[in-house]
């Protein structure tokens, strides 16, 4: 029998935590590459972001709270824009999306990838030019396709033979030509968690290159008068730390691109290599910079095209986590603590906070690792192996599996978890009828609400029973 995915998180690692976790010389020290650029610790030990203290944020906006360093997020967007100059850079909105972030991304010169009608609605409301939007998704409804075509989205990424017919029919009905890309699977599994690797064959996304489905999809697109083929789209997974994972996938996609040109004509001038670039969640992570990623991917594509004797197509990428993830931390208030005996006579401190898997399900869903720090004060107490857990009625309600925290941590203290800007608020739920947290942007000593906290009235408003 399979163990429960969340419950299986218990009992992992030894009495001193996982092998990569080192007991710090100073529990007050921040590991800089885990935090947004403008997060620091004040002389009094309190965490500060862009001139606003953690206690001030908690006092004004409550906890749990997602805290975004606006300038950091903007800088990361610009870094991808500049590193991939000459390419189209699409922000993967599924990482985190609200109207404010959509405006920031647009102002920094990026396009945007959306994958549902809801994400499309937010992007349009924020004023993102429709021509700069791409619509993803493996099961786009007729309503979503019609809304996208009526708005004039720049491209729709088709994911199946059924979708080719569906998009063509809606485009014909509206009297427009739909610009489409064919999503392909290259049979390559990125070195990442099973649940977030998306280019191997046995999964729901895309059409297989090796089985011939991708080429057949191109033929079917070309046979539809209401469709215009832009090219091919490939995405090999998430939380990828270098470009080596793209080597084989790019070879296969570029080879298909060359075959299309040779047999069907120059009908697919573009190639989208997706995203999936990783970030540092803990000290064990060492992600590449946008400049390093761009250099590596340029070299791969140019080498493959040169080997096949073809021109380099128009290229695009889709960073999401790498822009939004490091820019944000989640602020919690400690409610209770509890010491639990481990093998070997040591103990683990369980630190329960006022959020949990409803605001960050990634630990339970992906067995993800996070770091954290005491945010409201300095401490000279000795370090103790700790586990940050939530308030939900679920044994797998874990936010940070293992971290060394001061032994005097207790009720009323604030703790901050870095790297929560991607897929935390996006995956947030109302489990146990807990309202979802607010999102606050901080810039130049000022904090402003960009997504308000849900209330119990919000929850009850949907209950029509």
Secondary structure by P-SEA (a helix, b strand, c coil): cccccccccccccccccccccccccccccccccccccccccccccbbbcccccaaaaaaaccccbbbbaaaaaaaaaaaaaaaaccbbbbccccccccaaaaaaaaaaccccccccaaaaaaaaaaccccccbbbbcccccaaaaaaaaaacccbbbbccaaaaaaaaaaaaaacbbbbbbbbbbcccccccccccccccccccbbbbcccaaaaaaaaaaaacccccccbbbbbccccccccccaaaaaaaaaaaaaaaaacccccccbbbbccbbbbbccccbbbbcaaaaaaaaaaaaaaaaaaacccccbbbbbbccccccccbbbbbbbcbbbbbbccccbbbbbbbcccccccccccccccbbbbbccccccccccccbbbbbcccccccccccccccccccccccbbbbbccccccccccccccccbbbbbbbbbcccbbbbccccccaaaaaaaccc
